[in-house]
Amino acid sequence: MSVLAAPADTALARWQQSLLAALWAPTHDEALDQLAIPSAEHDNVMWRGLAAYRSHAVSLAARSLEAAYPVVKSLIGEENFEALARLLWRQHPPQVGDLARWGAALAAQIEDLPELVADLPYLADVARVEWAMHSMATVADALAVPASFGLLAHEDPENLRLDLAPGTACFSSSWPVVTLIEAHRSAPPPQARSGETARVWRSGWRPRLRLAQPGESAFLQAVQEGQTLGAALGCAVDFDFSVWLAPAVHEGLLLRVLSSRAVDA
Amino acid sequence: MAVRQPVSAAPGLCEAAGVGIGWRHPHYGDLLETLPSLAFLEVHSENFFGAGGAALAVLERGRADYPVSLHGVGLGLGSVAGVDPRHLEQLAMLVARIEPCLVSDHACFTHGILPGRATTVHAGDLLPLPFSRPALDVLCRNVQVVQDRLRRPLLVENLSAYVQCPGNEMTEVEFLQELARRSGCRLLLDINNLYVNARNAAFRDELADPQAAVRLAMDRLDPSLIGEIHLAGHTDVQDGGIHLVIDDHGQRVCDEVWALYAHAREQLGAIPTLIEWDTEVPPLAILLDEAARAAAAADRMVQTA
């Protein structure tokens, strides 16, 4: 990632490595060892200073992650969430300075914890949907072109392509992820029922979540791969475009219809 | 390498003696609705790194009414691993979009290779450097990379440090001024950080009078190198009889730092000044009250001049 070759063997490089190692050390004693602070000085301000950096790292990890995963936090409680944040910080440390981008690995981290998976088997799927909604908040804006929707009425679907909202994606789960997430934003959690496919997208600036229609996942994937409307409909035989269209326009999922004939012309 | 002369940012210059506030999420709406009189707004650059979205739109609305200063916390200008080119590109895009009056970051390191791991980690914190020649070399190279890309001078801020680095070869003021002279950057003087460091040094019995120590340090500053002043509050913590002052930006500016600010204005003249508040952010009115106090201190200077 660097534009400079790291001079690994200088005193300065060793200092930076040892302070980073002290921040990531599992225990405070190991952290002190990293900085080679003599034990006689453990009770001085230096000791307290290192503790300040370490506790800042932990609270920063929890704060950053909470911004992305409010539902995971509410499902497992604050104390467990902080422990999970600490674990992720150690196992999958941030690699970039924009901490809003840190935390993509939470679903994988959850799946590495058999007890958590046994207790809350849907938690990793909830995390996946929440990360998608968090990430889409800062992607490039896109405006709808309502005048283009008329093409749907008189053009051959084989000549049309669709532009969808920023962040559009579907997640199929064996668990009712949409119901779980919506319930944790408003009311108490429901009884787990059958699996659901979540559809997420950004409506204007707002990340949104809906239960996907039957076949919608395959349809949207084909659209996003750049297939024509006709071909995309062919990929999703149980998908009802006529039911989909009006809410897709109304909710800002469908932004624009493009005609390949117009491009050719 | 020739010494680079600072050049002015063209659009939306911060008024020379003006006072601004750190504009944080809880005040996005309040500020845009009330548009209080402020010389500029300062935001954390990294919070607006995306290509779009609501936060960036809010910043652009703020920019329509105020000069905006972009204050970074993630470049890690003192990191031996170098500046992350992706981070720099995102900052460059934001600078092109917002046309800030000032662009700043810190004299610290933030990232590097963890022993035993292949990838770079970013600590998300401002980690201290020794005041040494090798640290100056790294800072100067990285500052130059950033200034070359942004095609404008940076402001580099002194930081609060809670552990002492081995290998100091000069004082902090000498270190920062050498950085400015060599790289052509200017300095963002955080008076609270100087005071926090001095108080922690006093707890280590390294000095007797923190306020006097900071005054002395500021008296050695070359006024022409200072581009902005930061003021913030700090918190005293005590743990098993060990005192530490933490620069948490979670309080009003303390009286000692106000006195040091008045002294700085005498020494350094009119400089853009910022009130920062990042932890337990209070109502906007409290920040505006602090900003008014800073502006009044500046006015007193003008009247007595």
HADDOCK unambig.tbl for C-alpha pairs under 7 A between the chains (distance, minus, plus):
assign (segid A and resid 1 and name CA) (segid B and resid 84 and name CA) 5.64 0.50 0.50
assign (segid A and resid 1 and name CA) (segid B and resid 85 and name CA) 6.73 0.50 0.50
assign (segid A and resid 2 and name CA) (segid B and resid 81 and name CA) 5.91 0.50 0.50
assign (segid A and resid 2 and name CA) (segid B and resid 82 and name CA) 5.12 0.50 0.50
assign (segid A and resid 2 and name CA) (segid B and resid 83 and name CA) 6.07 0.50 0.50
assign (segid A and resid 2 and name CA) (segid B and resid 84 and name CA) 5.50 0.50 0.50
assign (segid A and resid 2 and name CA) (segid B and resid 85 and name CA) 6.78 0.50 0.50
assign (segid A and resid 3 and name CA) (segid B and resid 82 and name CA) 5.67 0.50 0.50
assign (segid A and resid 3 and name CA) (segid B and resid 83 and name CA) 6.49 0.50 0.50
assign (segid A and resid 3 and name CA) (segid B and resid 85 and name CA) 6.91 0.50 0.50
assign (segid A and resid 4 and name CA) (segid B and resid 81 and name CA) 6.28 0.50 0.50
assign (segid A and resid 4 and name CA) (segid B and resid 82 and name CA) 4.97 0.50 0.50
assign (segid A and resid 5 and name CA) (segid B and resid 81 and name CA) 6.70 0.50 0.50
assign (segid A and resid 6 and name CA) (segid B and resid 80 and name CA) 5.55 0.50 0.50
assign (segid A and resid 6 and name CA) (segid B and resid 81 and name CA) 4.81 0.50 0.50
assign (segid A and resid 7 and name CA) (segid B and resid 80 and name CA) 6.94 0.50 0.50
assign (segid A and resid 12 and name CA) (segid B and resid 134 and name CA) 6.89 0.50 0.50
assign (segid A and resid 12 and name CA) (segid B and resid 135 and name CA) 6.75 0.50 0.50
assign (segid A and resid 13 and name CA) (segid B and resid 80 and name CA) 6.16 0.50 0.50
assign (segid A and resid 17 and name CA) (segid B and resid 112 and name CA) 6.69 0.50 0.50
assign (segid A and resid 17 and name CA) (segid B and resid 113 and name CA) 6.51 0.50 0.50
assign (segid A and resid 17 and name CA) (segid B and resid 114 and name CA) 6.01 0.50 0.50
assign (segid A and resid 17 and name CA) (segid B and resid 115 and name CA) 6.73 0.50 0.50
assign (segid A and resid 20 and name CA) (segid B and resid 114 and name CA) 6.37 0.50 0.50
assign (segid A and resid 21 and name CA) (segid B and resid 114 and name CA) 5.93 0.50 0.50
assign (segid A and resid 21 and name CA) (segid B and resid 115 and name CA) 6.76 0.50 0.50
assign (segid A and resid 44 and name CA) (segid B and resid 242 and name CA) 6.73 0.50 0.50
assign (segid A and resid 45 and name CA) (segid B and resid 204 and name CA) 6.59 0.50 0.50
assign (segid A and resid 45 and name CA) (segid B and resid 242 and name CA) 6.33 0.50 0.50
assign (segid A and resid 45 and name CA) (segid B and resid 243 and name CA) 6.97 0.50 0.50
assign (segid A and resid 45 and name CA) (segid B and resid 244 and name CA) 6.75 0.50 0.50
assign (segid A and resid 46 and name CA) (segid B and resid 162 and name CA) 6.86 0.50 0.50
assign (segid A and resid 46 and name CA) (segid B and resid 163 and name CA) 5.24 0.50 0.50
assign (segid A and resid 49 and name CA) (segid B and resid 162 and name CA) 4.42 0.50 0.50
assign (segid A and resid 49 and name CA) (segid B and resid 163 and name CA) 5.39 0.50 0.50
assign (segid A and resid 50 and name CA) (segid B and resid 162 and name CA) 6.77 0.50 0.50
assign (segid A and resid 50 and name CA) (segid B and resid 163 and name CA) 6.24 0.50 0.50
assign (segid A and resid 93 and name CA) (segid B and resid 121 and name CA) 5.90 0.50 0.50
assign (segid A and resid 94 and name CA) (segid B and resid 121 and name CA) 5.63 0.50 0.50
assign (segid A and resid 94 and name CA) (segid B and resid 122 and name CA) 5.32 0.50 0.50
assign (segid A and resid 95 and name CA) (segid B and resid 120 and name CA) 5.82 0.50 0.50
assign (segid A and resid 95 and name CA) (segid B and resid 121 and name CA) 4.57 0.50 0.50
assign (segid A and resid 95 and name CA) (segid B and resid 122 and name CA) 5.02 0.50 0.50
assign (segid A and resid 96 and name CA) (segid B and resid 122 and name CA) 5.68 0.50 0.50
assign (segid A and resid 97 and name CA) (segid B and resid 74 and name CA) 4.59 0.50 0.50
assign (segid A and resid 97 and name CA) (segid B and resid 75 and name CA) 6.86 0.50 0.50
assign (segid A and resid 97 and name CA) (segid B and resid 122 and name CA) 6.02 0.50 0.50
assign (segid A and resid 97 and name CA) (segid B and resid 124 and name CA) 6.27 0.50 0.50
assign (segid A and resid 98 and name CA) (segid B and resid 46 and name CA) 5.41 0.50 0.50
assign (segid A and resid 98 and name CA) (segid B and resid 74 and name CA) 6.91 0.50 0.50
assign (segid A and resid 99 and name CA) (segid B and resid 124 and name CA) 6.94 0.50 0.50
assign (segid A and resid 137 and name CA) (segid B and resid 53 and name CA) 5.46 0.50 0.50
assign (segid A and resid 138 and name CA) (segid B and resid 50 and name CA) 4.53 0.50 0.50
assign (segid A and resid 138 and name CA) (segid B and resid 51 and name CA) 6.04 0.50 0.50
assign (segid A and resid 138 and name CA) (segid B and resid 52 and name CA) 4.99 0.50 0.50
assign (segid A and resid 138 and name CA) (segid B and resid 53 and name CA) 4.51 0.50 0.50
assign (segid A and resid 139 and name CA) (segid B and resid 50 and name CA) 5.80 0.50 0.50
assign (segid A and resid 139 and name CA) (segid B and resid 51 and name CA) 5.13 0.50 0.50
assign (segid A and resid 139 and name CA) (segid B and resid 52 and name CA) 5.04 0.50 0.50
assign (segid A and resid 139 and name CA) (segid B and resid 53 and name CA) 6.21 0.50 0.50
assign (segid A and resid 140 and name CA) (segid B and resid 51 and name CA) 4.51 0.50 0.50
assign (segid A and resid 140 and name CA) (segid B and resid 52 and name CA) 4.06 0.50 0.50
assign (segid A and resid 140 and name CA) (segid B and resid 53 and name CA) 6.62 0.50 0.50
assign (segid A and resid 141 and name CA) (segid B and resid 52 and name CA) 5.07 0.50 0.50
assign (segid A and resid 141 and name CA) (segid B and resid 53 and name CA) 6.13 0.50 0.50
assign (segid A and resid 205 and name CA) (segid B and resid 53 and name CA) 5.39 0.50 0.50
assign (segid A and resid 205 and name CA) (segid B and resid 54 and name CA) 5.33 0.50 0.50
